[in-house]
Amino acid sequence: METIFIGIDPGLTGAVAVVHPERTPVFFDTPVLKVGDKHEYNVAEMTALLRQVAPVVDGVHVAIEKVHAMPVRHSVNRCPLCGRGDSMGSVSAFRMGFGLALWIGIVVALRLPYTLVSPQRWKGALMDGQPKDKDASRQVAMRLFPSAVPQLWRKKDHGRADALLIAEWASRNMGF
């Protein structure tokens, strides 16, 4: 049986990519709800999405990006307007961790095998020598998967590109 790899970029603007051997990857943007002027994770749709793309436990493996908060760095890279350095606000850090926990909970509840992979690990393996910014992941994903270019051509498709590269990392490293 061939293994289907599912990559998840767990951010609110993230995505899910499904990589099946010899088929064009399939993408799903993270399901969200608009609540007032903010977006929140749509847990019911996230669950339905994974149930749809991974109906059989055998032959499926999920790789989820193990995101983490960016600590405050005392550096010269400070915003000239606000004076803040390279860091993440507490609300953003909480939301990022919340998204990761939601995806893990859904995957576990569906009894899908999964792996957590740090951005440094999958980017180091697939983007060696490339800038590590969001656009670089889109460029690498389009080069590796030319059939997916129509779903990755916009700058805002970086979540799809990350999810695709996470799935590709899993397919190369899980030893199936």
TIVEX-514989 format. One record per residue (C-alpha): residue in one letter; chain; x negated, y negated, z negated. Coordinates in nm, 2 decimals. Each point is the difference from the previous one (the first is absolute). Example, Ala and Ser with C-alpha at 12.3 -4.5 7.8 and 13.67 -1.06 7.14 Angstrom:
<A A <-1.23 0.45 -0.78>> <S A <-0.14 -0.34 0.07>> 
END
This chain:
<M A <0.00 0.00 0.00>> <E A <-0.13 -0.34 0.09>> <T A <-0.02 -0.26 -0.28>> <I A <0.18 -0.33 0.02>> <F A <-0.18 -0.28 -0.18>> <I A <0.18 -0.29 -0.14>> <G A <-0.19 -0.32 -0.10>> <I A <0.15 -0.26 -0.23>> <D A <-0.11 -0.36 -0.05>> <P A <0.20 -0.06 -0.32>> <G A <0.04 -0.38 0.02>> <L A <0.32 -0.19 0.06>> <T A <-0.13 -0.07 0.35>> <G A <-0.14 0.34 0.03>> <A A <0.11 0.30 0.20>> <V A <0.02 0.37 0.05>> <A A <-0.17 0.17 0.29>> <V A <0.07 0.36 0.11>> <V A <-0.28 0.17 0.19>> <H A <0.09 0.33 0.17>> <P A <-0.27 0.18 0.21>> <E A <0.02 -0.10 0.37>> <R A <0.30 -0.24 -0.05>> <T A <0.02 -0.38 -0.01>> <P A <0.00 -0.12 -0.36>> <V A <0.33 -0.12 -0.14>> <F A <0.03 -0.30 -0.23>> <F A <0.24 -0.13 -0.26>> <D A <-0.04 -0.33 -0.17>> <T A <0.04 0.02 -0.38>> <P A <0.38 -0.02 -0.07>> <V A <0.08 -0.32 -0.19>> <L A <0.31 -0.18 -0.12>> <K A <0.04 -0.38 0.00>> <V A <0.09 -0.11 -0.35>> <G A <0.06 -0.37 0.00>> <D A <-0.31 -0.15 0.17>> <K A <-0.22 0.29 -0.09>> <H A <-0.05 0.36 0.13>> <E A <0.01 0.31 -0.22>> <Y A <-0.07 0.36 0.08>> <N A <0.30 0.19 0.12>> <V A <-0.05 0.32 -0.20>> <A A <0.30 0.19 0.15>> <E A <-0.12 -0.07 0.36>> <M A <-0.36 0.09 -0.09>> <T A <0.12 0.33 -0.13>> <A A <0.22 0.06 0.30>> <L A <-0.29 -0.09 0.23>> <L A <-0.24 0.26 -0.15>> <R A <0.28 0.26 -0.01>> <Q A <0.05 -0.06 0.37>> <V A <-0.36 0.01 0.12>> <A A <-0.11 0.29 -0.23>> <P A <0.30 0.24 -0.01>> <V A <-0.22 0.30 -0.06>> <V A <-0.26 0.01 -0.27>> <D A <-0.22 0.25 0.18>> <G A <-0.22 -0.17 0.26>> <V A <0.03 -0.35 -0.14>> <H A <-0.26 -0.21 -0.19>> <V A <0.05 -0.35 -0.12>> <A A <-0.29 -0.24 -0.06>> <I A <0.08 -0.32 -0.20>> <E A <-0.24 -0.29 -0.02>> <K A <-0.11 -0.04 -0.36>> <V A <0.03 -0.37 -0.03>> <H A <-0.13 -0.20 -0.29>> <A A <0.01 -0.35 -0.13>> <M A <-0.28 -0.23 0.11>> <P A <-0.17 -0.13 -0.32>> <V A <-0.10 -0.37 -0.03>> <R A <-0.34 -0.05 0.14>> <H A <-0.21 -0.29 -0.10>> <S A <-0.14 -0.09 0.33>> <V A <-0.06 -0.28 0.24>> <N A <0.30 0.12 0.21>> <R A <0.25 -0.24 -0.16>> <C A <0.29 -0.17 0.15>> <P A <-0.08 -0.37 0.05>> <L A <0.36 -0.09 -0.09>> <C A <0.08 0.20 -0.31>> <G A <-0.35 0.11 -0.11>> <R A <0.10 0.37 -0.03>> <G A <-0.25 0.27 0.10>> <D A <0.05 0.34 0.17>> <S A <0.26 0.15 -0.22>> <M A <0.36 0.12 -0.01>> <G A <0.28 -0.16 -0.20>> <S A <0.16 0.21 -0.27>> <V A <0.33 0.02 0.18>> <S A <-0.16 0.12 0.32>> <A A <-0.21 0.26 -0.20>> <F A <0.31 0.12 -0.18>> <R A <0.20 0.03 0.32>> <M A <-0.28 0.19 0.18>> <G A <-0.03 0.25 -0.29>> <F A <0.37 0.03 -0.01>> <G A <0.01 0.09 0.37>> <L A <-0.27 0.26 -0.04>> <A A <0.18 0.16 -0.30>> <L A <0.33 0.01 0.20>> <W A <-0.15 0.18 0.29>> <I A <-0.18 0.25 -0.22>> <G A <0.33 0.06 -0.19>> <I A <0.19 0.06 0.32>> <V A <-0.27 0.23 0.14>> <V A <-0.01 0.20 -0.32>> <A A <0.38 0.02 -0.03>> <L A <0.01 0.14 0.36>> <R A <-0.27 0.25 -0.09>> <L A <-0.23 -0.12 0.27>> <P A <-0.38 0.06 -0.03>> <Y A <-0.18 -0.33 -0.01>> <T A <-0.34 -0.16 -0.04>> <L A <-0.09 -0.35 -0.13>> <V A <-0.27 -0.16 0.20>> <S A <-0.17 -0.33 -0.08>> <P A <-0.02 -0.27 0.27>> <Q A <-0.38 0.02 -0.03>> <R A <0.00 0.37 0.08>> <W A <0.22 0.00 0.30>> <K A <-0.14 -0.33 0.14>> <G A <-0.35 0.13 -0.05>> <A A <0.07 0.31 0.19>> <L A <0.20 -0.15 0.29>> <M A <-0.12 -0.36 0.02>> <D A <-0.37 0.03 -0.07>> <G A <-0.17 -0.31 0.14>> <Q A <0.33 -0.18 0.06>> <P A <0.13 -0.29 -0.20>> <K A <0.23 0.12 -0.27>> <D A <0.28 -0.26 0.07>> <K A <0.35 0.08 0.10>> <D A <-0.05 -0.08 0.37>> <A A <-0.30 0.23 0.01>> <S A <0.21 0.30 -0.11>> <R A <0.25 -0.08 0.28>> <Q A <-0.28 -0.01 0.26>> <V A <-0.15 0.34 -0.13>> <A A <0.35 0.16 0.00>> <M A <0.08 -0.11 0.35>> <R A <-0.34 0.13 0.12>> <L A <0.05 0.34 -0.16>> <F A <0.37 0.03 0.09>> <P A <0.06 -0.18 0.34>> <S A <0.35 0.14 0.02>> <A A <0.09 -0.20 -0.32>> <V A <-0.11 -0.34 0.14>> <P A <0.36 -0.12 0.06>> <Q A <0.07 0.05 -0.37>> <L A <-0.32 -0.17 -0.12>> <W A <-0.05 -0.30 0.23>> <R A <0.14 -0.27 -0.24>> <K A <-0.22 -0.13 -0.28>> <K A <0.28 0.08 -0.25>> <D A <-0.04 0.37 0.09>> <H A <-0.31 0.03 -0.22>> <G A <0.20 0.22 -0.25>> <R A <0.08 0.24 0.28>> <A A <-0.36 0.01 0.11>> <D A <-0.12 0.06 -0.36>> <A A <0.26 0.28 -0.05>> <L A <-0.11 0.16 0.33>> <L A <-0.37 -0.01 -0.10>> <I A <0.08 0.14 -0.34>> <A A <0.18 0.29 0.17>> <E A <-0.29 0.05 0.24>> <W A <-0.24 0.00 -0.29>> <A A <0.21 0.28 -0.16>> <S A <0.00 0.20 0.32>> <R A <-0.38 -0.02 0.02>> <N A <-0.07 0.07 -0.37>> <M A <0.27 0.23 -0.14>> <G A <-0.16 0.31 0.16>> <F A <0.31 0.15 0.14>> 
END
